[in-house]
Amino acid sequence: MLCVSSFALSANDVLLEGTLTQGSLIRAQAPAGAEVWFNDTAVKVSSEGHFVFGIGRDAALKHRLTVKYAGKTQVFPLEFSAREYAIQRITGVEQKYVEPPKDVTARIARDNKRVREVRTVLSDKLAIFAEPKRPAPGRISGVYGSQRFFNGQPRNPHFGIDIAAPVGTAVVAPWEGKVLMAEDLYFSGLTMIIDHGFGVTSTFMHLNRFTVGVGERVTQGQHIADVGATGRVTGPHLDWRINWQQERLDPQLLLPEFTPVQRLRLAL
């Protein structure tokens, strides 16, 4: 995976790493001092030129990357590919998680607001540019983007990957970072969010317990929690999600065991 600090980047190159498809996070580097926009939005760029961007599950396929460097502005059209998503039918879910009672409506709204707020963090950490570690062993039992039916009723698509594992299995940090949230939420149960830098966060759901707390800095591979079966589940598993701010992205596209590394060099 990308370790941009060690890549031999010429003075007139922009390097993109990642799959140009819906749900993908693209990690990139431009020459030091460059300014970058993804479509019409300014993108955070490190002093060495690192930046990231990504598109969600159903995003449009045509986008623009604008780079301003050494007094010159260049626009690169980017064509992403469309994806087809599976349908997943899940039965045996407690009905209170399929049709929540009115007395928990306010709690769900607070949970959603809190998660959105946490995901606005935009730190300078460079952890996201390293190769990730898989956060838990086990079979992939649910994939990103799949349309879900709970007890026969259609609900939102799945925005992470599910890793089936026994309760108590150690969950480790895929990258180093800082714990932003460790709370019990209605749908996702015991939930942790970690900041990896540049607006990229990992979310770990349905946990059994936390082994680190809010504000703690964790190292890559550190034991941060245990797999559980809390919230809306039919069995123990880890639901791991990746966000670039509010964009929900596919963690499998960042794991080399599932997705071959793809790099694209753009000449300024």
Residue frames as qw, qx, qy, qz and C-alpha x, y, z in Angstrom:
[[0.000, 0.887, 0.462, 0.000, 0.00, 0.00, 0.00],
 [0.296, 0.815, -0.013, 0.498, 0.93, 3.62, -0.26],
 [0.592, -0.590, -0.143, 0.530, 3.75, 4.98, 1.83],
 [0.407, 0.875, 0.159, 0.209, 3.92, 8.32, 0.11],
 [0.287, -0.906, 0.283, 0.133, 6.83, 9.67, 2.13],
 [0.566, -0.382, 0.646, 0.339, 9.09, 7.00, 0.57],
 [0.679, 0.544, 0.469, 0.150, 7.73, 7.18, -3.00],
 [0.392, -0.219, 0.299, 0.842, 10.04, 8.85, -5.52],
 [0.289, 0.816, 0.491, -0.092, 7.74, 11.63, -6.68],
 [0.466, 0.233, 0.210, 0.828, 9.04, 14.00, -9.33],
 [0.043, -0.256, -0.216, 0.941, 8.47, 17.74, -9.06],
 [0.393, 0.129, -0.273, -0.869, 5.64, 17.60, -11.61],
 [0.363, -0.144, -0.902, -0.185, 3.74, 14.50, -10.49],
 [0.595, -0.262, 0.309, -0.694, 0.52, 13.87, -8.64],
 [0.247, 0.093, -0.964, -0.028, 0.23, 10.27, -7.40],
 [0.704, -0.203, 0.069, -0.677, -3.18, 8.72, -6.71],
 [0.153, 0.134, -0.977, 0.067, -3.58, 5.36, -4.98],
 [0.451, 0.216, 0.651, -0.571, -6.87, 3.52, -4.80],
 [0.258, 0.321, 0.846, 0.340, -9.58, 2.09, -7.01],
 [0.202, 0.100, -0.104, -0.969, -11.53, 4.68, -8.99],
 [0.325, -0.348, -0.822, -0.311, -14.93, 3.22, -8.16],
 [0.481, -0.629, -0.123, -0.598, -17.93, 4.07, -6.01],
 [0.824, -0.557, -0.090, -0.055, -17.18, 3.76, -2.31],
 [0.822, 0.136, -0.169, 0.526, -13.44, 4.27, -2.69],
 [0.335, -0.896, 0.093, 0.276, -11.02, 6.35, -0.64],
 [0.716, 0.564, -0.072, 0.406, -8.19, 7.74, -2.77],
 [0.561, -0.718, 0.079, 0.404, -4.93, 8.56, -0.99],
 [0.601, 0.712, 0.119, 0.343, -2.68, 10.91, -2.85],
 [0.494, -0.591, 0.055, 0.635, 0.37, 13.14, -2.94],
 [0.442, 0.859, 0.111, 0.232, 1.13, 16.27, -4.92],
 [0.539, 0.349, -0.279, 0.714, 4.32, 18.34, -4.85],
 [0.366, -0.497, -0.475, 0.627, 4.89, 20.20, -1.57],
 [0.016, -0.330, -0.020, 0.944, 3.11, 23.54, -1.61],
 [0.136, -0.236, -0.717, -0.642, 0.33, 22.47, -3.99],
 [0.444, 0.121, 0.405, -0.790, -3.32, 23.41, -3.42],
 [0.063, -0.098, -0.947, -0.300, -6.00, 20.85, -4.28],
 [0.561, 0.101, 0.211, -0.794, -9.75, 20.84, -4.94],
 [0.149, 0.158, 0.964, 0.151, -11.97, 17.80, -5.43],
 [0.092, 0.732, 0.617, 0.273, -14.79, 19.04, -7.62],
 [0.038, 0.790, 0.043, 0.610, -15.47, 22.46, -6.05],
 [0.689, -0.721, -0.044, -0.061, -14.35, 21.61, -2.52],
 [0.167, 0.759, -0.574, 0.259, -10.92, 22.58, -1.20],
 [0.932, -0.150, -0.322, 0.068, -9.08, 19.53, 0.14],
 [0.511, -0.805, 0.300, 0.045, -6.77, 19.53, 3.15],
 [0.792, 0.480, -0.277, 0.256, -3.15, 19.11, 1.99],
 [0.743, -0.563, -0.014, 0.362, -0.15, 18.43, 4.25],
 [0.083, -0.878, 0.315, 0.351, 3.05, 20.44, 4.04],
 [0.351, -0.317, 0.792, 0.386, 4.55, 17.52, 2.06],
 [0.371, 0.207, -0.519, -0.741, 1.59, 17.36, -0.34],
 [0.021, -0.168, -0.984, 0.054, -0.45, 14.45, 1.13],
 [0.477, 0.056, 0.113, -0.870, -4.24, 14.54, 0.66],
 [0.181, 0.186, 0.966, 0.009, -7.25, 12.24, 0.40],
 [0.501, 0.138, -0.046, -0.853, -10.68, 12.24, -1.20],
 [0.135, 0.092, 0.986, 0.040, -13.42, 9.73, -1.90],
 [0.480, -0.070, -0.292, -0.824, -16.94, 9.14, -3.20],
 [0.544, -0.087, 0.636, -0.540, -19.89, 7.29, -1.69],
 [0.507, 0.133, 0.851, -0.021, -21.98, 4.28, -2.64],
 [0.455, 0.657, 0.596, 0.076, -24.26, 5.96, -5.19],
 [0.121, -0.708, 0.123, 0.685, -22.11, 8.93, -6.18],
 [0.618, 0.757, -0.061, -0.206, -21.90, 10.28, -9.72],
 [0.916, 0.014, 0.206, 0.344, -19.07, 8.83, -11.80],
 [0.520, 0.582, 0.044, 0.624, -17.52, 11.95, -13.33],
 [0.473, -0.821, -0.134, 0.289, -15.43, 14.18, -11.04],
 [0.440, 0.790, -0.163, 0.395, -12.65, 16.75, -11.22],
 [0.712, -0.498, -0.095, 0.486, -9.35, 17.06, -9.38],
 [0.284, 0.907, -0.027, 0.311, -7.88, 20.56, -9.56],
 [0.760, -0.363, -0.066, 0.534, -4.26, 21.14, -8.58],
 [0.175, 0.964, -0.070, 0.186, -2.63, 24.55, -8.29],
 [0.801, -0.396, 0.135, 0.429, 1.16, 24.47, -8.13],
 [0.481, -0.229, 0.281, 0.798, 3.93, 26.93, -8.94],
 [0.180, 0.443, -0.064, -0.876, 1.47, 29.47, -10.31],
 [0.338, 0.094, -0.722, -0.596, -0.17, 26.96, -12.66],
 [0.614, 0.044, 0.539, -0.575, -3.65, 25.44, -12.28],
 [0.290, 0.162, -0.837, -0.435, -4.51, 22.14, -13.93],
 [0.729, -0.019, 0.303, -0.613, -7.82, 20.28, -13.93],
 [0.071, 0.192, -0.963, -0.174, -7.81, 16.48, -14.20],
 [0.759, -0.090, -0.143, -0.629, -11.11, 14.77, -15.10],
 [0.138, -0.233, 0.940, -0.205, -11.56, 11.55, -13.14],
 [0.708, -0.036, -0.414, -0.570, -13.91, 8.78, -14.28],
 [0.370, -0.245, 0.806, -0.391, -15.04, 6.39, -11.53],
 [0.329, -0.056, -0.868, -0.368, -16.69, 3.04, -12.22],
 [0.674, -0.297, 0.024, -0.676, -20.19, 2.05, -11.09],
 [0.017, -0.193, 0.955, -0.223, -20.74, -0.92, -8.81],
 [0.664, -0.284, -0.502, -0.476, -23.47, -3.50, -8.46],
 [0.223, -0.379, 0.659, -0.610, -24.52, -4.27, -4.90],
 [0.275, -0.135, -0.952, -0.009, -25.82, -7.45, -3.35],
 [0.584, -0.472, -0.111, -0.651, -29.12, -7.86, -1.56],
 [0.251, 0.129, -0.866, 0.413, -28.85, -9.27, 1.96],
 [0.633, -0.465, -0.311, -0.536, -31.89, -10.66, 3.76],
 [0.175, 0.225, -0.767, 0.575, -31.50, -10.91, 7.54],
 [0.640, -0.476, -0.424, -0.429, -34.06, -12.62, 9.73],
 [0.717, -0.367, -0.506, 0.310, -34.35, -13.10, 13.46],
 [0.212, 0.303, -0.215, 0.904, -33.72, -9.43, 14.29],
 [0.086, -0.473, -0.672, 0.563, -35.47, -8.15, 17.41],
 [0.178, 0.739, 0.562, 0.328, -38.47, -6.17, 16.20],
 [0.246, -0.898, -0.156, 0.330, -37.52, -3.14, 18.31],
 [0.358, -0.482, 0.421, 0.680, -34.52, -2.71, 16.00],
 [0.278, 0.328, 0.717, 0.548, -36.59, -3.09, 12.82],
 [0.152, -0.720, -0.362, -0.572, -39.37, -0.71, 13.87],
 [0.305, 0.037, -0.561, 0.769, -38.06, 1.22, 16.88],
 [0.198, -0.727, -0.642, 0.141, -40.68, 2.26, 19.43],
 [0.106, 0.875, 0.161, 0.444, -41.52, 5.96, 19.60],
 [0.538, -0.841, 0.031, 0.049, -39.87, 6.36, 22.99],
 [0.712, -0.323, 0.302, 0.546, -36.39, 5.80, 21.47],
 [0.513, 0.747, 0.275, 0.321, -36.84, 8.14, 18.49],
 [0.092, -0.979, 0.157, -0.089, -35.16, 11.05, 20.29],
 [0.668, -0.531, 0.466, 0.232, -32.26, 8.83, 21.34],
 [0.751, 0.290, 0.449, 0.388, -31.68, 7.66, 17.76],
 [0.296, 0.908, 0.116, 0.273, -31.68, 11.28, 16.55],
 [0.356, -0.881, 0.312, 0.024, -29.13, 12.22, 19.24],
 [0.793, -0.205, 0.485, 0.306, -26.96, 9.23, 18.30],
 [0.646, 0.558, 0.348, 0.387, -26.96, 10.22, 14.63],
 [0.065, 0.978, -0.038, 0.195, -26.16, 13.86, 15.41],
 [0.577, -0.713, 0.378, 0.128, -23.33, 12.88, 17.73],
 [0.795, 0.034, 0.470, 0.382, -21.75, 10.61, 15.11],
 [0.470, 0.777, 0.221, 0.356, -21.97, 13.31, 12.43],
 [0.184, -0.965, 0.167, -0.086, -20.30, 15.81, 14.75],
 [0.717, -0.482, 0.438, 0.248, -17.45, 13.44, 15.60],
 [0.746, 0.264, 0.455, 0.408, -16.77, 12.86, 11.91],
 [0.263, 0.953, 0.062, 0.135, -16.10, 16.55, 11.28],
 [0.562, -0.692, 0.308, 0.334, -12.63, 16.26, 12.88],
 [0.702, 0.687, -0.068, 0.176, -9.89, 17.20, 10.38],
 [0.600, -0.712, 0.276, 0.238, -6.52, 16.49, 12.00],
 [0.302, 0.795, -0.498, -0.171, -2.99, 16.46, 10.58],
 [0.690, -0.299, 0.659, 0.005, -2.30, 12.79, 11.36],
 [0.390, 0.526, -0.610, -0.446, -0.63, 10.93, 8.48],
 [0.499, -0.153, 0.835, -0.173, -1.63, 7.45, 9.70],
 [0.749, 0.453, 0.331, -0.353, -4.12, 6.90, 6.88],
 [0.498, 0.725, -0.416, -0.231, -1.29, 6.84, 4.32],
 [0.166, -0.420, 0.891, -0.049, 0.15, 3.60, 5.75],
 [0.494, -0.043, -0.803, -0.329, -0.96, 0.06, 4.91],
 [0.621, -0.420, 0.185, -0.635, -3.81, -0.94, 7.24],
 [0.002, -0.118, 0.974, -0.194, -4.06, -3.94, 9.51],
 [0.500, -0.363, -0.646, -0.450, -7.25, -5.98, 9.39],
 [0.318, -0.514, 0.356, -0.713, -9.05, -5.14, 12.68],
 [0.691, -0.205, 0.579, -0.381, -10.24, -8.68, 13.46],
 [0.007, -0.165, 0.935, 0.314, -9.93, -12.23, 12.13],
 [0.472, 0.325, 0.710, -0.410, -12.94, -14.06, 10.76],
 [0.337, 0.395, 0.745, 0.419, -15.22, -14.61, 7.80],
 [0.130, 0.092, -0.107, -0.981, -16.57, -11.59, 5.91],
 [0.141, 0.413, 0.891, -0.128, -20.30, -12.03, 6.52],
 [0.222, 0.869, 0.412, -0.163, -21.54, -8.69, 5.21],
 [0.534, 0.108, 0.268, 0.794, -20.17, -6.37, 2.54],
 [0.011, -0.408, -0.064, 0.911, -20.32, -2.67, 1.78],
 [0.263, 0.173, -0.393, -0.864, -23.24, -1.35, -0.21],
 [0.140, -0.226, -0.947, -0.182, -25.55, -4.33, 0.10],
 [0.467, -0.334, -0.139, -0.807, -29.24, -3.49, 0.28],
 [0.072, 0.045, -0.911, 0.404, -30.55, -4.93, 3.51],
 [0.614, -0.379, -0.376, -0.581, -33.90, -6.41, 4.43],
 [0.042, -0.197, 0.800, -0.565, -34.48, -6.97, 8.15],
 [0.338, 0.278, 0.815, -0.379, -37.26, -9.49, 8.84],
 [0.375, 0.516, 0.710, 0.297, -38.40, -8.92, 5.27],
 [0.069, 0.951, 0.261, -0.151, -38.53, -5.12, 5.52],
 [0.623, 0.515, -0.006, 0.588, -36.20, -2.94, 3.39],
 [0.425, -0.847, -0.059, 0.312, -33.82, -0.70, 5.32],
 [0.119, 0.908, -0.346, -0.207, -30.72, 1.39, 4.57],
 [0.815, 0.413, -0.381, 0.142, -27.81, -0.21, 2.70],
 [0.812, -0.483, -0.013, 0.327, -24.88, -1.55, 4.68],
 [0.269, 0.931, -0.189, 0.160, -21.98, 0.90, 4.80],
 [0.282, -0.699, 0.654, -0.058, -19.21, -1.28, 6.23],
 [0.628, 0.192, -0.745, -0.117, -17.93, -4.83, 6.27],
 [0.788, -0.461, 0.194, -0.360, -19.05, -7.41, 8.82],
 [0.373, 0.421, -0.814, 0.146, -16.43, -9.77, 10.21],
 [0.851, -0.373, -0.205, -0.309, -17.98, -12.78, 11.96],
 [0.397, 0.346, -0.707, 0.471, -16.07, -13.71, 15.11],
 [0.546, -0.479, -0.671, 0.149, -16.86, -14.99, 18.62],
 [0.324, -0.910, -0.051, -0.253, -17.67, -12.60, 21.44],
 [0.664, -0.679, 0.217, 0.227, -14.42, -11.52, 23.09],
 [0.768, 0.307, 0.200, 0.524, -12.28, -11.67, 19.94],
 [0.342, -0.563, 0.002, 0.752, -9.75, -8.84, 20.06],
 [0.429, 0.847, 0.257, 0.181, -10.35, -5.83, 17.79],
 [0.578, -0.339, 0.094, 0.736, -7.17, -3.95, 16.87],
 [0.165, 0.824, 0.006, -0.543, -6.60, -0.50, 15.40],
 [0.800, 0.481, 0.274, 0.231, -6.13, -0.69, 11.60],
 [0.435, 0.592, -0.136, 0.664, -4.02, 2.47, 11.76],
 [0.334, -0.237, -0.487, 0.772, -2.75, 4.58, 14.62],
 [0.125, -0.599, -0.371, -0.699, -5.06, 7.36, 15.71],
 [0.084, -0.105, 0.517, -0.845, -7.02, 9.04, 18.46],
 [0.082, -0.455, -0.886, 0.039, -10.25, 7.74, 20.01],
 [0.142, -0.223, -0.117, -0.957, -13.05, 10.24, 19.37],
 [0.695, -0.234, -0.013, -0.679, -16.04, 8.23, 20.62],
 [0.272, 0.032, -0.954, 0.126, -16.70, 5.18, 22.79],
 [0.446, -0.015, 0.313, -0.838, -20.43, 5.04, 23.52],
 [0.271, 0.262, 0.925, -0.053, -23.49, 2.78, 23.55],
 [0.315, 0.192, -0.258, -0.893, -25.71, 3.70, 20.58],
 [0.739, 0.129, 0.357, -0.557, -29.17, 2.32, 19.86],
 [0.874, 0.417, -0.109, -0.222, -28.63, 0.55, 16.54],
 [0.621, 0.556, -0.517, 0.196, -24.87, -0.07, 16.61],
 [0.849, -0.438, -0.254, 0.154, -24.50, -0.98, 20.29],
 [0.531, -0.695, 0.177, 0.451, -21.11, -0.32, 21.85],
 [0.619, 0.719, 0.158, 0.273, -19.47, 1.86, 19.22],
 [0.507, -0.592, 0.158, 0.606, -15.98, 3.33, 18.87],
 [0.544, 0.817, 0.092, 0.168, -14.75, 5.94, 16.39],
 [0.643, -0.450, 0.197, 0.588, -11.04, 6.60, 15.81],
 [0.323, 0.919, -0.094, -0.205, -9.51, 9.50, 13.88],
 [0.842, -0.021, 0.290, 0.454, -6.72, 8.53, 11.47],
 [0.265, -0.458, 0.214, 0.821, -6.17, 11.98, 10.00],
 [0.049, 0.114, -0.509, -0.852, -7.31, 14.17, 7.09],
 [0.609, 0.039, 0.001, -0.792, -10.98, 13.55, 7.88],
 [0.666, 0.079, -0.710, -0.215, -10.69, 9.75, 7.74],
 [0.481, -0.372, 0.578, -0.544, -12.22, 7.80, 10.63],
 [0.375, -0.028, -0.920, -0.112, -12.81, 4.15, 11.46],
 [0.623, -0.295, 0.204, -0.695, -16.02, 3.10, 13.20],
 [0.261, 0.087, -0.957, 0.088, -16.25, -0.19, 15.10],
 [0.593, -0.232, -0.022, -0.771, -19.76, -1.38, 15.98],
 [0.890, -0.208, -0.279, -0.293, -21.56, -4.04, 18.06],
 [0.339, 0.462, -0.703, 0.420, -18.62, -4.33, 20.48],
 [0.710, -0.425, -0.558, 0.066, -18.64, -6.26, 23.74],
 [0.502, -0.775, -0.113, 0.366, -16.28, -3.90, 25.60],
 [0.345, 0.884, -0.202, 0.242, -13.78, -1.09, 25.09],
 [0.832, -0.263, -0.151, 0.465, -10.15, -1.45, 26.15],
 [0.348, 0.027, -0.012, 0.937, -9.26, 2.20, 25.46],
 [0.013, 0.744, 0.552, -0.377, -11.15, 5.42, 26.13],
 [0.315, 0.894, 0.238, 0.213, -12.01, 8.72, 24.49],
 [0.077, -0.963, 0.257, -0.006, -8.97, 10.94, 24.01],
 [0.713, -0.409, 0.513, 0.248, -6.46, 8.08, 24.07],
 [0.409, 0.672, -0.512, -0.345, -3.92, 7.78, 21.27],
 [0.905, -0.060, 0.418, -0.054, -3.63, 4.24, 19.93],
 [0.096, -0.536, 0.707, 0.450, -0.93, 2.58, 17.87],
 [0.691, 0.276, -0.466, -0.479, -1.51, 0.47, 14.78],
 [0.630, 0.062, -0.774, 0.016, -2.38, -3.07, 15.84],
 [0.076, -0.184, 0.665, -0.720, -3.20, -2.09, 19.43],
 [0.197, -0.425, -0.884, 0.011, -6.04, -3.96, 21.16],
 [0.126, -0.186, 0.033, -0.974, -8.84, -1.38, 21.35],
 [0.674, -0.062, 0.178, -0.714, -12.01, -3.43, 21.98],
 [0.290, -0.035, 0.956, 0.008, -13.59, -6.88, 21.84],
 [0.316, -0.138, -0.682, -0.645, -16.09, -8.24, 19.32],
 [0.285, 0.128, 0.694, -0.648, -19.63, -8.38, 20.69],
 [0.025, -0.410, -0.830, -0.379, -23.29, -8.74, 19.78],
 [0.012, -0.525, -0.458, 0.717, -24.73, -5.43, 20.97],
 [0.279, 0.406, -0.164, -0.854, -27.33, -3.35, 19.12],
 [0.800, 0.368, 0.052, -0.471, -29.10, -4.59, 15.99],
 [0.132, 0.466, -0.860, -0.158, -27.49, -8.00, 15.39],
 [0.922, -0.067, -0.156, -0.347, -28.38, -11.65, 14.99],
 [0.941, -0.147, -0.097, 0.290, -25.00, -12.89, 16.17],
 [0.460, -0.740, 0.165, 0.462, -21.54, -11.72, 17.23],
 [0.680, 0.445, 0.243, 0.529, -19.49, -9.82, 14.68],
 [0.267, -0.514, 0.016, 0.815, -17.52, -6.65, 14.07],
 [0.424, 0.809, 0.369, 0.174, -19.00, -4.04, 11.74],
 [0.474, -0.401, 0.146, 0.770, -16.04, -1.94, 10.54],
 [0.375, 0.850, 0.356, 0.104, -16.70, 1.27, 8.67],
 [0.477, -0.130, 0.129, 0.860, -14.53, 3.93, 7.02],
 [0.177, 0.909, 0.372, -0.067, -15.57, 7.53, 6.52],
 [0.395, 0.136, 0.067, 0.906, -13.98, 10.49, 4.81],
 [0.226, -0.031, 0.205, -0.952, -15.85, 13.10, 6.85],
 [0.645, 0.160, 0.414, -0.621, -19.51, 12.30, 6.02],
 [0.660, 0.387, -0.507, -0.396, -18.75, 10.11, 2.98],
 [0.818, -0.246, 0.486, -0.184, -19.29, 6.41, 3.76],
 [0.407, 0.626, -0.624, -0.231, -16.59, 4.32, 2.08],
 [0.971, 0.011, -0.196, -0.135, -15.70, 0.65, 1.58],
 [0.490, -0.708, 0.508, 0.025, -13.01, -0.72, 3.95],
 [0.888, 0.059, 0.425, 0.168, -12.36, -3.74, 1.72],
 [0.590, 0.773, 0.024, 0.230, -10.99, -1.46, -0.99],
 [0.067, -0.880, 0.421, -0.210, -8.18, -0.51, 1.40],
 [0.739, -0.397, 0.543, -0.035, -7.16, -4.07, 2.33],
 [0.229, 0.560, -0.693, -0.393, -4.56, -5.57, -0.04],
 [0.300, -0.028, 0.952, -0.053, -5.84, -9.11, 0.69],
 [0.460, 0.576, 0.639, -0.222, -9.07, -8.18, -1.13],
 [0.416, 0.894, 0.143, -0.081, -8.14, -5.37, -3.52],
 [0.758, 0.132, 0.102, 0.631, -4.93, -5.14, -5.57],
 [0.235, -0.654, -0.036, 0.718, -3.03, -1.88, -5.20],
 [0.490, 0.660, 0.406, 0.398, -3.74, 0.55, -8.03],
 [0.303, -0.597, 0.000, 0.743, -1.70, 3.71, -8.62],
 [0.454, 0.761, 0.366, 0.285, -2.24, 6.50, -11.13],
 [0.443, -0.355, 0.047, 0.822, 0.36, 9.13, -11.92],
 [0.289, 0.890, 0.347, 0.063, -0.84, 12.52, -13.20],
 [0.571, 0.057, 0.076, 0.816, 1.65, 14.91, -14.79],
 [0.032, -0.839, -0.271, 0.470, 1.35, 18.59, -13.91]]
